Amino acid sequence: MRGWKKANPVAQLSDDCFAFGEALTPLDEALKMLTERTRPIAEICEIHLSAAIGRILAQDVVAPFNVPPHDNAAVDGYAVYFDDLDPDAETRLPVSGRAAAGHPLGRPARRGEAVRIFTGAAMPVGQDAPDTVMMQEDCRADGNDVVIMPGIKRGANRRAAGEDIREDDTVLHAGVQLRPQEVGVAASLGRTHLRVFEPLRVAVFSSGDELREPGALLDPGAIFDSNRFTLVAALKQFGCLVTDLGIIRDDVDTVRDALREAAPEHDLLITSGGMSTGEEDHVKAAVESLGSLHFWRLAIKPGRPVALGQIDSLNGPVPFAGLPGNPVAAMVTFLVVARPLILRLSGARDVAPISYRVRAGFEHRKKVSRREFVRAKIVTGSDGVPVAEKHGRSGAGVLSSLVGADGLVSLPEDMTFLESGSMVDFLPFTEVMP
């Protein structure tokens, strides 16, 4: 199909990409390492501009010309040569031409004349051509003449060629996720196609004999699987092509077979549950038998060790991320660890979300040397300043607490007690989810 020319895939990650120390690790240090050690693995294709929204740019876009390509009028009025104007009294000039957007004057301009001009129209050209535009509100028409009041400055209401974009400027950098404004800039340069990274192919499954598909019979001791649906929905919002492998029972051979079969056809494998060291947690053993696995003992709450590793396949090592089984812990670790990994593998350059300073509307005690994320809702304080109120119950398994929350208050490692009224960092869900 036209516009979908495949390029050679980017080189895979090194075998020890995710190797990391066993000590309890601050989150910022872990994320810095993740960014430094990972690189895009998605293939590159060329697509039509109309299909580019949300994609990650794979090649810089350099301006081949100025935008706008010519000097133009910023207002409706009259284009005049500044030195024809009396600085202290009204000036009368004959109006001997007209220029509108897309319809230039069509001849060289002459000294001593005014040209009726409209917003966006190309400024008349020629020796001693008009260099200033007088707003029509500051003029009065008198027959075939225009009477111009004194006091305007040279070059007023004139937009220069290249005011928006200069020729040879790099206007879009590889690694940016294309929003409407980036698509518009590409269109302003006459581009019809862009080189972008193809969507990351991600396989997802949940592990646990207690899990049931929604709609199935919920027998004693069983629960419905929510993590898989949460993760699949989140991955699709990032534009990933997702394969839902379903629920994999707690059996090392079954888990191993699922990972082995999925690896060659995917760029990333993500699981939830089965990552502890108990007798019924088999994902860890299965991954280690197929490649390498590294536990990241992150100093965060909610969350427990996040496992990152690689599965060996005929196409090279495939990255693996094992998330906790508790629903809130799975969601939080997905947002703070898996999200930057997904973006980096997908070709994105800037993967750090923006947090905002808000006032805390609650008190909170925490352990030192651990980053905590508190579910919060933003309300407006009496003085108009945004206030973060704690939302829902705080357990790692209370998924409903994320519904109605606007984001996460991030409490730093060195804090032990948060006083109500203190300023805190707030990470909106809108910053970490497209």
N, C-alpha and C positions, 0 to 999 in steps of 0.2 A: 504494500500500500504506500502511496506517495507520502513522503514526510516521515517515514519510519525506518530509516536506514540504520541498521545496527552497526555499532563500532565494536572494536575489540574490548572485552571486559577489562576493567582496571585490575591490576595485580592484587592477589589476595593478601590477607594479613599474615604477619609472621606467626610462627607456631607458638611463640611465647608472648604474644601480644598482651594477654590479660594476666600474665604472671605478676603477682603482687605480694607484699609482705603479709604475714599472719597477724601482726599486731592490730589492735583496734585503730581504725584509720579515720581521721577527720574527713567529712564529706568533700570539702573543697579540694583537699589534696588528691582524693580519689578521682574526682571529676577532671582535675588538671591532667592526671596521668591518662585517663581515658581519652581525652581530646588529643593529647600528644601522640598516643600509640595507635590510634585508629585513623583510617583514611577511607575514601569512597571505594566501594567494591561493585556498585551498580554499573551496568553497561550504559553507554551513551547513545542517544538517538536524536534525530532531528524531527521536530514537530511544527505544525502550522501554528501561527501566533494565536489563532482562535482557540486552540486546545492547551495553551501554555499555563493557564491560571493554576496556581498551587504547585507547579513543578519546580525543581531545583535546577538552576542554570549551570551548565557544564562548561561554558566557554564565555570569556569576557565579551561584552558588546562595546565596540569602539565606534565613535561617531565619525562617519565618512564626510560630514559637512556640518556647517553651522546650523543651529536651530534657535530662532528662525533664520532662514537663509539670507534675509535682507533686512535692512533697517525698516521699521514700520511705525505707524501711528498708534499711540496708546489711547487716544480719545477721538471722538468726532470733532472736527473743527476745520482749521485752515493751515496748510503747510506754507511756511514763509522762510525767506532768508533773513536771518537775524539782523544783519547789517543794513537791511532795508527799513528797519523800524526806528522810529524816533523814541529815544529812551525817556523823554519827558512829556510827550504829547501824543495825542491820537495819530495813528497812521492810516491813510487811505490807500488801498491797493486794488488793482483790477483783479477779478477772479476769472482766470482764463483757462481753467482745466479742472478735471475731476478725477479722483482716484478712490476706488473702493477695494475691499478685500477680494483678491482674485482678479481685479481689473486695474492694473497700474495705469499711470498717466499715458504711457505709450510714446512719449517723446521726451527729449531733454528739457528740463525746466529752465526758465529764464529769470534773470534778475529783475526785480521790480514787479513781480506778479505774485498772486496768492493762488494756491491750488486747494479747491474744496476736497477734503480728505476724510475718510471714515476709519473707525477703529480696525486695526489689523491690516490696513492697506499699506503696500510698499511705498516708502518715501520716494518722491521723484528723484531722478538722478540727473547728472550733468554737471558742468562746471558751474560753481557757485549755486548749486542746487539748494532747495529749502532744507534747513537743518533744525527747524523748530516748528512745533505745532501749537497753535493757539486754540484753546477750547472754544467751541461755538458759543458757550454761555458768556464768554468774555469779549465777544465781538457783536457787531450788528451789521446786517446786510443793508446795503443802500444801492438799489438798482443792480448794476453789474459789478459793483465794488463791495469791499468789506472794510469796515472801519474797526481798527484794532487798538485796544487800550494799551497804555504803556505799562511797563513793570515786569514783563515776562523775562525769564532767563534763557540764555542761549542753550539750545538742545532740549528745552522743556517738552515733555509729553512725546518724546521720541524714544522708541525702543531699538537698541542696537542689534545688528545681526550677531547671532551667537550668544545673546543674553541668557538664553535657557541652556544651551549646550554648545560647547566650542568644538570645532573640528579636531579630531584626533584624541579627544577626551575619552577615557574609559568610563562609560556612564553606568554600566551594570557589570558587576564582578561575578565570576564563577562562584557558586556556592550560595547565592542568594535565592530564597524561595520567592517565586514570582507572584506578586500581588497585582491588583488592577493597575496601580500606578507604574509598576515596572513594565507591565505589558503595554501600557500607553506610551511610555518612553520609547520602547522598541518600535512601536508603530510610527512614532514621530520621526524616526530615522529611516523609515521606509522598509523595515524588516518584515518579511512575510513568514520566516521560519527561524527557530532558535534551536540550538543544541542544548539538550537537557539530559539529566540522568533519568534512566528508566525507573519506574516504581520498584522499590525493594520488595522482593518475594519473601514473605514471612510465613512460617508454619507455626501453629499454636496448638498445644494440648494441655489439658488438666490431668493431674495424677491423683488418684485416690479411690479406693473401693467404696467409700461412703458417698461418692458423688453420683447424682442422677441427672439426666437431662430434664429440663423444664417440661412439664406435661406428662412425665412418666409417673408411675406409682411410687410414692414416697414411703418405702417400707421402714420399719423401726431402725434407728441408728443412721439413717441416710439423710442427706441434704441435697438440695438442688445446686448444680454447678453455676455459680455466678461469675467467677473469675474469668473464665474463658470468654464469656459474652462481653464482659467489660474490656478485656484486652483486645479482642477482635474489633470491637467498635472503635477503640482508641487508635488502633493501627490503621484502620480504614480512614480515619480523620487525617492521618499523616500521609494518605495517598498510597499506602502499601497494598500490594496484592496479597491477600491473606488466604491461606489454606487452613481450614479448621479441621484438625485431626481428631477432635472429639475428646472423650474421656478415656484415658489409658489406665487399665487396672494395675494394682500394685503388684507387679511381677517383673523382675529384672529383665527377663528375656523378652517380654512383651514391650517393655519400654525401650530396650535396646533395638529391637526390630523396627519400631516406629521411628526412632531417630535415624537409624541407618537408611531406611527407605526414603525419608523426607530430605535428608541432607543434600543429595545431588541436584535436586530440583529447586532448592531455595537458597536465599542469601543469608537468612537468619532464622534460628529456631528459638522459640520462647515457650517456657513451661511455667506452670504454677503448681506449688505443692511438691511433696516428695523429696525435698532438698535437705531435710534434717538427717541426723545420724542414727535414727531409730531403725528397728528391724524391718519395718514396713515402708521405709523411704528408699526407693530403689533408683530414682533418677540419677542421684550422684554416682552410684556404681556403674550405671549404664553409660553415662557420659564418659567417665574415666576409662571404660573399656574400649571406647570408640575414638578417643582423642585425649584432650587434656581439660582439666577443670581446676579453677582457682576460686576459693571462697574469699569474698571481700567482707571482712568483719567490719562493716561500717558503723561508726558511732552515731547512729540515728535512731529515732523513734517516731512513729511506728515502723517496724521492719526488723528483720533479723538478717543473718548473712545472705548476701546476694551472690549467686554463683555465676561467674562468667567463664566461658571456655570455648573450645572449638571441637567440632566433630570432623574427623578425617573422611574425605570422600574422593571419588575419582577426579572431581573438578577442583580439588584443593580443600583446605580447611574451611569449614562453615561456622561462623560465630554462633554461640549458644548463650542464652541468658535464662537462668533459673530463678524465678521470683517466689516469694513466700506464699503459703497457702491461705493465710488470713486475708480476707478481702481488702481491708483498708491498707494493710501492709503491702499487699500486692500492688494496689493502685499508687501508693506513695512511692514505692521503689521503682515502679514503672515510670512515673513522672520525673523523678530526680536522677535515676541511673539509666534505665532502658531508653528513655526519650533521647538524651544526648547521644547514646550509642546508635540509635536508629537514624538520627539526623546525620551523624558523621558518616555512617555507612552509605547513606542515601546521597551524599555529596554536599551537604550543607556545611558552610564555613563557620558561621556564628551560631552556636547552639545554646548559649547561656540566656535564660529568660530574664526579663526585667522584673525586679521586685520594687515595691513602693513603700514609702514610710507612712505609717498610719498610727493612730493612737490606740493603745490596747484598752479594751473595755472590760478586762477581767484580770484576776490574779492567777498565778500559776507557779507551782514548785516543780523543779526538775533536777536531775542529776547533773553534776559538772562533767565536762568533757564529752558531752553528747548533744548533737543537734536534734531538736524536737520540732515536729511539725504539728501544729494545732489547727484543727478544722475551724474555720471562722466565717462569719457573715458580716458584711460591711453595712453599717448604718451611718446616718449623718448625725454628728454631735450637735449640741445646742449652739456651738460657735461656728458650725458649718464645716468643721474638720472631720474627715472620715474616721470612723471608729470601728475597730475589729472586735466583734463579740464572739465568744466561744459558741460553737454551734454543735448540738447533738452530744451524745455520749462519746467518751474518748477511747473505748476499747478498739483493739486492732481488728476485731471481727465485726464491728458495727458499721456495715456498709451504708445503711440508711443515713448515717451522719454526714455522708458526702452529698446527699440530696438536700438542696437548699443552701448549702455552703457556697460561698463565693470564691474560696481559695484557702490557702494555708498560711498561717503565721509561722515564720521561721525564727526559732529561738536559738541563739548562738551557743556554742559549746561552753563558754566561760560563765554563762548565766546560771544561777541556782534559784532565783526567785524573781518573777515578773510582777511588778507593781502595776495595778490599774492606773491608767493615765500615762504610762511610759510609751515612748515611741518605739515601734517594732517594724520589722520587715514583713511585708505582706506579699505573697506570691499568688496572683489571681489565676484561677483555672484558665482564663482566656489567654494567659501568657504561655501556658504549657500545653494547651490543646488548641489546634487550629480552629 
